[in-house]
């Protein structure tokens, strides 16, 4: 009998099986690295202003 194979299965390693093809900072992502929180907030505020002006 193969005692090594007996017992409960091993838990996962808690990591993805593959890397995403469009991960932030990779060569395939045309927009480059992830933006900072300040840049994101500025972009969101500008979009809200533009939407408010259109209405």
mmCIF file of the N, C-alpha and C atoms, coordinates in Angstrom:
data_MODEL
# 
_entry.id   MODEL 
# 
loop_
_atom_site.group_PDB 
_atom_site.id 
_atom_site.type_symbol 
_atom_site.label_atom_id 
_atom_site.label_alt_id 
_atom_site.label_comp_id 
_atom_site.label_asym_id 
_atom_site.label_entity_id 
_atom_site.label_seq_id 
_atom_site.pdbx_PDB_ins_code 
_atom_site.Cartn_x 
_atom_site.Cartn_y 
_atom_site.Cartn_z 
_atom_site.occupancy 
_atom_site.B_iso_or_equiv 
_atom_site.pdbx_formal_charge 
_atom_site.auth_seq_id 
_atom_site.auth_comp_id 
_atom_site.auth_asym_id 
_atom_site.auth_atom_id 
_atom_site.pdbx_PDB_model_num 
ATOM 1   N N  . UNK A 1 1  ? 0.842   -1.188 0.000   1.00 0.00 ? 1  UNK A N  1 
ATOM 2   C CA . UNK A 1 1  ? 0.000   0.000  0.000   1.00 0.00 ? 1  UNK A CA 1 
ATOM 3   C C  . UNK A 1 1  ? 0.883   1.245  0.000   1.00 0.00 ? 1  UNK A C  1 
ATOM 4   N N  . UNK A 1 2  ? 0.409   2.265  -0.678  1.00 0.00 ? 2  UNK A N  1 
ATOM 5   C CA . UNK A 1 2  ? 1.152   3.516  -0.783  1.00 0.00 ? 2  UNK A CA 1 
ATOM 6   C C  . UNK A 1 2  ? 0.682   4.454  0.330   1.00 0.00 ? 2  UNK A C  1 
ATOM 7   N N  . UNK A 1 3  ? 1.408   4.454  1.435   1.00 0.00 ? 3  UNK A N  1 
ATOM 8   C CA . UNK A 1 3  ? 0.982   5.260  2.584   1.00 0.00 ? 3  UNK A CA 1 
ATOM 9   C C  . UNK A 1 3  ? 1.198   6.756  2.357   1.00 0.00 ? 3  UNK A C  1 
ATOM 10  N N  . UNK A 1 4  ? 2.093   7.090  1.444   1.00 0.00 ? 4  UNK A N  1 
ATOM 11  C CA . UNK A 1 4  ? 2.347   8.510  1.170   1.00 0.00 ? 4  UNK A CA 1 
ATOM 12  C C  . UNK A 1 4  ? 1.112   9.182  0.566   1.00 0.00 ? 4  UNK A C  1 
ATOM 13  N N  . UNK A 1 5  ? 0.381   8.449  -0.275  1.00 0.00 ? 5  UNK A N  1 
ATOM 14  C CA . UNK A 1 5  ? -0.778  9.024  -0.961  1.00 0.00 ? 5  UNK A CA 1 
ATOM 15  C C  . UNK A 1 5  ? -2.024  9.031  -0.079  1.00 0.00 ? 5  UNK A C  1 
ATOM 16  N N  . UNK A 1 6  ? -1.995  8.400  1.076   1.00 0.00 ? 6  UNK A N  1 
ATOM 17  C CA . UNK A 1 6  ? -3.161  8.356  1.949   1.00 0.00 ? 6  UNK A CA 1 
ATOM 18  C C  . UNK A 1 6  ? -3.299  9.675  2.704   1.00 0.00 ? 6  UNK A C  1 
ATOM 19  N N  . UNK A 1 7  ? -4.480  9.925  3.197   1.00 0.00 ? 7  UNK A N  1 
ATOM 20  C CA . UNK A 1 7  ? -4.705  11.124 3.992   1.00 0.00 ? 7  UNK A CA 1 
ATOM 21  C C  . UNK A 1 7  ? -5.461  12.181 3.233   1.00 0.00 ? 7  UNK A C  1 
ATOM 22  N N  . UNK A 1 8  ? -5.619  13.318 3.862   1.00 0.00 ? 8  UNK A N  1 
ATOM 23  C CA . UNK A 1 8  ? -6.398  14.392 3.259   1.00 0.00 ? 8  UNK A CA 1 
ATOM 24  C C  . UNK A 1 8  ? -5.579  15.082 2.165   1.00 0.00 ? 8  UNK A C  1 
ATOM 25  N N  . UNK A 1 9  ? -6.262  15.664 1.194   1.00 0.00 ? 9  UNK A N  1 
ATOM 26  C CA . UNK A 1 9  ? -5.541  16.363 0.126   1.00 0.00 ? 9  UNK A CA 1 
ATOM 27  C C  . UNK A 1 9  ? -4.855  17.617 0.653   1.00 0.00 ? 9  UNK A C  1 
ATOM 28  N N  . UNK A 1 10 ? -3.836  18.050 -0.037  1.00 0.00 ? 10 UNK A N  1 
ATOM 29  C CA . UNK A 1 10 ? -3.075  19.238 0.355   1.00 0.00 ? 10 UNK A CA 1 
ATOM 30  C C  . UNK A 1 10 ? -3.879  20.493 0.036   1.00 0.00 ? 10 UNK A C  1 
ATOM 31  N N  . UNK A 1 11 ? -3.743  21.480 0.872   1.00 0.00 ? 11 UNK A N  1 
ATOM 32  C CA . UNK A 1 11 ? -4.411  22.754 0.628   1.00 0.00 ? 11 UNK A CA 1 
ATOM 33  C C  . UNK A 1 11 ? -3.722  23.493 -0.515  1.00 0.00 ? 11 UNK A C  1 
ATOM 34  N N  . UNK A 1 12 ? -4.444  24.430 -1.114  1.00 0.00 ? 12 UNK A N  1 
ATOM 35  C CA . UNK A 1 12 ? -3.898  25.241 -2.183  1.00 0.00 ? 12 UNK A CA 1 
ATOM 36  C C  . UNK A 1 12 ? -2.852  26.212 -1.666  1.00 0.00 ? 12 UNK A C  1 
ATOM 37  N N  . UNK A 1 13 ? -2.092  26.763 -2.555  1.00 0.00 ? 13 UNK A N  1 
ATOM 38  C CA . UNK A 1 13 ? -1.026  27.694 -2.193  1.00 0.00 ? 13 UNK A CA 1 
ATOM 39  C C  . UNK A 1 13 ? -1.506  29.135 -2.120  1.00 0.00 ? 13 UNK A C  1 
ATOM 40  N N  . UNK A 1 14 ? -2.809  29.360 -2.340  1.00 0.00 ? 14 UNK A N  1 
ATOM 41  C CA . UNK A 1 14 ? -3.409  30.698 -2.245  1.00 0.00 ? 14 UNK A CA 1 
ATOM 42  C C  . UNK A 1 14 ? -2.764  31.688 -3.210  1.00 0.00 ? 14 UNK A C  1 
ATOM 43  N N  . UNK A 1 15 ? -2.500  31.225 -4.421  1.00 0.00 ? 15 UNK A N  1 
ATOM 44  C CA . UNK A 1 15 ? -1.976  32.101 -5.461  1.00 0.00 ? 15 UNK A CA 1 
ATOM 45  C C  . UNK A 1 15 ? -2.639  31.711 -6.778  1.00 0.00 ? 15 UNK A C  1 
ATOM 46  N N  . UNK A 1 16 ? -2.781  32.636 -7.690  1.00 0.00 ? 16 UNK A N  1 
ATOM 47  C CA . UNK A 1 16 ? -3.444  32.310 -8.952  1.00 0.00 ? 16 UNK A CA 1 
ATOM 48  C C  . UNK A 1 16 ? -2.625  31.312 -9.771  1.00 0.00 ? 16 UNK A C  1 
ATOM 49  N N  . UNK A 1 17 ? -3.318  30.543 -10.585 1.00 0.00 ? 17 UNK A N  1 
ATOM 50  C CA . UNK A 1 17 ? -2.637  29.554 -11.424 1.00 0.00 ? 17 UNK A CA 1 
ATOM 51  C C  . UNK A 1 17 ? -1.909  30.202 -12.588 1.00 0.00 ? 17 UNK A C  1 
ATOM 52  N N  . UNK A 1 18 ? -2.265  31.419 -12.925 1.00 0.00 ? 18 UNK A N  1 
ATOM 53  C CA . UNK A 1 18 ? -1.620  32.111 -14.041 1.00 0.00 ? 18 UNK A CA 1 
ATOM 54  C C  . UNK A 1 18 ? -1.633  33.609 -13.754 1.00 0.00 ? 18 UNK A C  1 
ATOM 55  N N  . UNK A 1 19 ? -0.795  34.338 -14.440 1.00 0.00 ? 19 UNK A N  1 
ATOM 56  C CA . UNK A 1 19 ? -0.817  35.794 -14.302 1.00 0.00 ? 19 UNK A CA 1 
ATOM 57  C C  . UNK A 1 19 ? -1.788  36.360 -15.331 1.00 0.00 ? 19 UNK A C  1 
ATOM 58  N N  . UNK A 1 20 ? -2.423  37.438 -14.978 1.00 0.00 ? 20 UNK A N  1 
ATOM 59  C CA . UNK A 1 20 ? -3.380  38.056 -15.881 1.00 0.00 ? 20 UNK A CA 1 
ATOM 60  C C  . UNK A 1 20 ? -2.654  38.675 -17.072 1.00 0.00 ? 20 UNK A C  1 
ATOM 61  N N  . UNK A 1 21 ? -3.296  38.606 -18.228 1.00 0.00 ? 21 UNK A N  1 
ATOM 62  C CA . UNK A 1 21 ? -2.654  39.128 -19.431 1.00 0.00 ? 21 UNK A CA 1 
ATOM 63  C C  . UNK A 1 21 ? -2.625  40.644 -19.460 1.00 0.00 ? 21 UNK A C  1 
ATOM 64  N N  . UNK A 1 22 ? -3.463  41.287 -18.661 1.00 0.00 ? 22 UNK A N  1 
ATOM 65  C CA . UNK A 1 22 ? -3.511  42.750 -18.646 1.00 0.00 ? 22 UNK A CA 1 
ATOM 66  C C  . UNK A 1 22 ? -3.253  43.293 -17.248 1.00 0.00 ? 22 UNK A C  1 
ATOM 67  N N  . UNK A 1 23 ? -2.319  42.687 -16.545 1.00 0.00 ? 23 UNK A N  1 
ATOM 68  C CA . UNK A 1 23 ? -2.020  43.126 -15.181 1.00 0.00 ? 23 UNK A CA 1 
ATOM 69  C C  . UNK A 1 23 ? -1.390  44.514 -15.207 1.00 0.00 ? 23 UNK A C  1 
ATOM 70  N N  . UNK A 1 24 ? -1.602  45.277 -14.138 1.00 0.00 ? 24 UNK A N  1 
ATOM 71  C CA . UNK A 1 24 ? -1.032  46.623 -14.055 1.00 0.00 ? 24 UNK A CA 1 
ATOM 72  C C  . UNK A 1 24 ? 0.490   46.546 -14.066 1.00 0.00 ? 24 UNK A C  1 
ATOM 73  N N  . UNK A 1 25 ? 1.109   47.380 -14.871 1.00 0.00 ? 25 UNK A N  1 
ATOM 74  C CA . UNK A 1 25 ? 2.560   47.432 -14.928 1.00 0.00 ? 25 UNK A CA 1 
ATOM 75  C C  . UNK A 1 25 ? 3.176   46.430 -15.877 1.00 0.00 ? 25 UNK A C  1 
ATOM 76  N N  . UNK A 1 26 ? 2.384   45.574 -16.526 1.00 0.00 ? 26 UNK A N  1 
ATOM 77  C CA . UNK A 1 26 ? 2.947   44.621 -17.471 1.00 0.00 ? 26 UNK A CA 1 
ATOM 78  C C  . UNK A 1 26 ? 3.106   45.281 -18.837 1.00 0.00 ? 26 UNK A C  1 
ATOM 79  N N  . UNK A 1 27 ? 3.835   44.631 -19.696 1.00 0.00 ? 27 UNK A N  1 
ATOM 80  C CA . UNK A 1 27 ? 4.072   45.196 -21.015 1.00 0.00 ? 27 UNK A CA 1 
ATOM 81  C C  . UNK A 1 27 ? 2.848   45.201 -21.896 1.00 0.00 ? 27 UNK A C  1 
ATOM 82  N N  . UNK A 1 28 ? 1.890   44.335 -21.634 1.00 0.00 ? 28 UNK A N  1 
ATOM 83  C CA . UNK A 1 28 ? 0.714   44.227 -22.483 1.00 0.00 ? 28 UNK A CA 1 
ATOM 84  C C  . UNK A 1 28 ? -0.375  45.234 -22.121 1.00 0.00 ? 28 UNK A C  1 
ATOM 85  N N  . UNK A 1 29 ? -0.239  45.887 -20.983 1.00 0.00 ? 29 UNK A N  1 
ATOM 86  C CA . UNK A 1 29 ? -1.245  46.872 -20.581 1.00 0.00 ? 29 UNK A CA 1 
ATOM 87  C C  . UNK A 1 29 ? -0.885  48.208 -21.231 1.00 0.00 ? 29 UNK A C  1 
ATOM 88  N N  . UNK A 1 30 ? -1.706  48.710 -22.118 1.00 0.00 ? 30 UNK A N  1 
ATOM 89  C CA . UNK A 1 30 ? -1.328  49.926 -22.838 1.00 0.00 ? 30 UNK A CA 1 
ATOM 90  C C  . UNK A 1 30 ? -1.291  51.173 -21.964 1.00 0.00 ? 30 UNK A C  1 
ATOM 91  N N  . UNK A 1 31 ? -1.906  51.139 -20.806 1.00 0.00 ? 31 UNK A N  1 
ATOM 92  C CA . UNK A 1 31 ? -1.987  52.330 -19.981 1.00 0.00 ? 31 UNK A CA 1 
ATOM 93  C C  . UNK A 1 31 ? -0.897  52.415 -18.932 1.00 0.00 ? 31 UNK A C  1 
ATOM 94  N N  . UNK A 1 32 ? -0.035  51.413 -18.846 1.00 0.00 ? 32 UNK A N  1 
ATOM 95  C CA . UNK A 1 32 ? 1.091   51.465 -17.923 1.00 0.00 ? 32 UNK A CA 1 
ATOM 96  C C  . UNK A 1 32 ? 0.713   51.094 -16.511 1.00 0.00 ? 32 UNK A C  1 
ATOM 97  N N  . UNK A 1 33 ? 1.332   51.742 -15.559 1.00 0.00 ? 33 UNK A N  1 
ATOM 98  C CA . UNK A 1 33 ? 1.184   51.383 -14.148 1.00 0.00 ? 33 UNK A CA 1 
ATOM 99  C C  . UNK A 1 33 ? -0.121  51.924 -13.581 1.00 0.00 ? 33 UNK A C  1 
ATOM 100 N N  . UNK A 1 34 ? -0.441  51.473 -12.404 1.00 0.00 ? 34 UNK A N  1 
ATOM 101 C CA . UNK A 1 34 ? -1.652  51.912 -11.706 1.00 0.00 ? 34 UNK A CA 1 
ATOM 102 C C  . UNK A 1 34 ? -1.495  53.364 -11.265 1.00 0.00 ? 34 UNK A C  1 
ATOM 103 N N  . UNK A 1 35 ? -2.584  54.131 -11.386 1.00 0.00 ? 35 UNK A N  1 
ATOM 104 C CA . UNK A 1 35 ? -2.522  55.536 -10.996 1.00 0.00 ? 35 UNK A CA 1 
ATOM 105 C C  . UNK A 1 35 ? -2.635  55.678 -9.477  1.00 0.00 ? 35 UNK A C  1 
ATOM 106 N N  . UNK A 1 36 ? -2.129  56.780 -8.965  1.00 0.00 ? 36 UNK A N  1 
ATOM 107 C CA . UNK A 1 36 ? -2.182  57.008 -7.523  1.00 0.00 ? 36 UNK A CA 1 
ATOM 108 C C  . UNK A 1 36 ? -3.604  57.420 -7.125  1.00 0.00 ? 36 UNK A C  1 
ATOM 109 N N  . UNK A 1 37 ? -3.857  57.413 -5.840  1.00 0.00 ? 37 UNK A N  1 
ATOM 110 C CA . UNK A 1 37 ? -5.200  57.757 -5.350  1.00 0.00 ? 37 UNK A CA 1 
ATOM 111 C C  . UNK A 1 37 ? -5.528  59.216 -5.656  1.00 0.00 ? 37 UNK A C  1 
ATOM 112 N N  . UNK A 1 38 ? -4.534  60.100 -5.564  1.00 0.00 ? 38 UNK A N  1 
ATOM 113 C CA . UNK A 1 38 ? -4.785  61.514 -5.849  1.00 0.00 ? 38 UNK A CA 1 
ATOM 114 C C  . UNK A 1 38 ? -5.152  61.706 -7.322  1.00 0.00 ? 38 UNK A C  1 
ATOM 115 N N  . UNK A 1 39 ? -4.453  61.001 -8.206  1.00 0.00 ? 39 UNK A N  1 
ATOM 116 C CA . UNK A 1 39 ? -4.774  61.106 -9.637  1.00 0.00 ? 39 UNK A CA 1 
ATOM 117 C C  . UNK A 1 39 ? -6.161  60.559 -9.920  1.00 0.00 ? 39 UNK A C  1 
ATOM 118 N N  . UNK A 1 40 ? -6.515  59.446 -9.270  1.00 0.00 ? 40 UNK A N  1 
ATOM 119 C CA . UNK A 1 40 ? -7.830  58.847 -9.458  1.00 0.00 ? 40 UNK A CA 1 
ATOM 120 C C  . UNK A 1 40 ? -8.928  59.799 -8.993  1.00 0.00 ? 40 UNK A C  1 
ATOM 121 N N  . UNK A 1 41 ? -8.751  60.407 -7.823  1.00 0.00 ? 41 UNK A N  1 
ATOM 122 C CA . UNK A 1 41 ? -9.758  61.341 -7.316  1.00 0.00 ? 41 UNK A CA 1 
ATOM 123 C C  . UNK A 1 41 ? -9.894  62.562 -8.223  1.00 0.00 ? 41 UNK A C  1 
ATOM 124 N N  . UNK A 1 42 ? -8.778  63.056 -8.735  1.00 0.00 ? 42 UNK A N  1 
ATOM 125 C CA . UNK A 1 42 ? -8.831  64.210 -9.635  1.00 0.00 ? 42 UNK A CA 1 
ATOM 126 C C  . UNK A 1 42 ? -9.591  63.856 -10.910 1.00 0.00 ? 42 UNK A C  1 
ATOM 127 N N  . UNK A 1 43 ? -9.348  62.659 -11.436 1.00 0.00 ? 43 UNK A N  1 
ATOM 128 C CA . UNK A 1 43 ? -10.040 62.236 -12.657 1.00 0.00 ? 43 UNK A CA 1 
ATOM 129 C C  . UNK A 1 43 ? -11.534 62.056 -12.391 1.00 0.00 ? 43 UNK A C  1 
ATOM 130 N N  . UNK A 1 44 ? -11.885 61.499 -11.228 1.00 0.00 ? 44 UNK A N  1 
ATOM 131 C CA . UNK A 1 44 ? -13.294 61.304 -10.895 1.00 0.00 ? 44 UNK A CA 1 
ATOM 132 C C  . UNK A 1 44 ? -14.009 62.637 -10.685 1.00 0.00 ? 44 UNK A C  1 
ATOM 133 N N  . UNK A 1 45 ? -13.324 63.607 -10.045 1.00 0.00 ? 45 UNK A N  1 
ATOM 134 C CA . UNK A 1 45 ? -13.936 64.929 -9.840  1.00 0.00 ? 45 UNK A CA 1 
ATOM 135 C C  . UNK A 1 45 ? -14.128 65.655 -11.155 1.00 0.00 ? 45 UNK A C  1 
ATOM 136 N N  . UNK A 1 46 ? -13.166 65.530 -12.069 1.00 0.00 ? 46 UNK A N  1 
ATOM 137 C CA . UNK A 1 46 ? -13.300 66.163 -13.381 1.00 0.00 ? 46 UNK A CA 1 
ATOM 138 C C  . UNK A 1 46 ? -14.463 65.549 -14.155 1.00 0.00 ? 46 UNK A C  1 
ATOM 139 N N  . UNK A 1 47 ? -14.635 64.243 -14.061 1.00 0.00 ? 47 UNK A N  1 
ATOM 140 C CA . UNK A 1 47 ? -15.738 63.587 -14.751 1.00 0.00 ? 47 UNK A CA 1 
ATOM 141 C C  . UNK A 1 47 ? -17.068 63.998 -14.141 1.00 0.00 ? 47 UNK A C  1 
ATOM 142 N N  . UNK A 1 48 ? -17.124 64.170 -12.803 1.00 0.00 ? 48 UNK A N  1 
ATOM 143 C CA . UNK A 1 48 ? -18.359 64.598 -12.172 1.00 0.00 ? 48 UNK A CA 1 
ATOM 144 C C  . UNK A 1 48 ? -18.716 66.033 -12.583 1.00 0.00 ? 48 UNK A C  1 
ATOM 145 N N  . UNK A 1 49 ? -17.714 66.892 -12.668 1.00 0.00 ? 49 UNK A N  1 
ATOM 146 C CA . UNK A 1 49 ? -17.944 68.280 -13.109 1.00 0.00 ? 49 UNK A CA 1 
ATOM 147 C C  . UNK A 1 49 ? -18.457 68.310 -14.540 1.00 0.00 ? 49 UNK A C  1 
ATOM 148 N N  . UNK A 1 50 ? -17.850 67.500 -15.412 1.00 0.00 ? 50 UNK A N  1 
ATOM 149 C CA . UNK A 1 50 ? -18.264 67.465 -16.807 1.00 0.00 ? 50 UNK A CA 1 
ATOM 150 C C  . UNK A 1 50 ? -19.698 66.948 -16.919 1.00 0.00 ? 50 UNK A C  1 
ATOM 151 N N  . UNK A 1 51 ? -20.045 65.976 -16.111 1.00 0.00 ? 51 UNK A N  1 
ATOM 152 C CA . UNK A 1 51 ? -21.395 65.438 -16.144 1.00 0.00 ? 51 UNK A CA 1 
ATOM 153 C C  . UNK A 1 51 ? -22.388 66.456 -15.601 1.00 0.00 ? 51 UNK A C  1 
ATOM 154 N N  . UNK A 1 52 ? -21.977 67.212 -14.581 1.00 0.00 ? 52 UNK A N  1 
ATOM 155 C CA . UNK A 1 52 ? -22.860 68.227 -13.993 1.00 0.00 ? 52 UNK A CA 1 
ATOM 156 C C  . UNK A 1 52 ? -23.087 69.379 -14.978 1.00 0.00 ? 52 UNK A C  1 
ATOM 157 N N  . UNK A 1 53 ? -22.064 69.714 -15.737 1.00 0.00 ? 53 UNK A N  1 
ATOM 158 C CA . UNK A 1 53 ? -22.196 70.793 -16.722 1.00 0.00 ? 53 UNK A CA 1 
ATOM 159 C C  . UNK A 1 53 ? -23.091 70.389 -17.884 1.00 0.00 ? 53 UNK A C  1 
ATOM 160 N N  . UNK A 1 54 ? -23.095 69.103 -18.251 1.00 0.00 ? 54 UNK A N  1 
ATOM 161 C CA . UNK A 1 54 ? -23.926 68.637 -19.345 1.00 0.00 ? 54 UNK A CA 1 
ATOM 162 C C  . UNK A 1 54 ? -25.404 68.636 -18.968 1.00 0.00 ? 54 UNK A C  1 
ATOM 163 N N  . UNK A 1 55 ? -25.703 68.449 -17.723 1.00 0.00 ? 55 UNK A N  1 
ATOM 164 C CA . UNK A 1 55 ? -27.108 68.330 -17.291 1.00 0.00 ? 55 UNK A CA 1 
ATOM 165 C C  . UNK A 1 55 ? -27.794 69.666 -17.131 1.00 0.00 ? 55 UNK A C  1 
# 
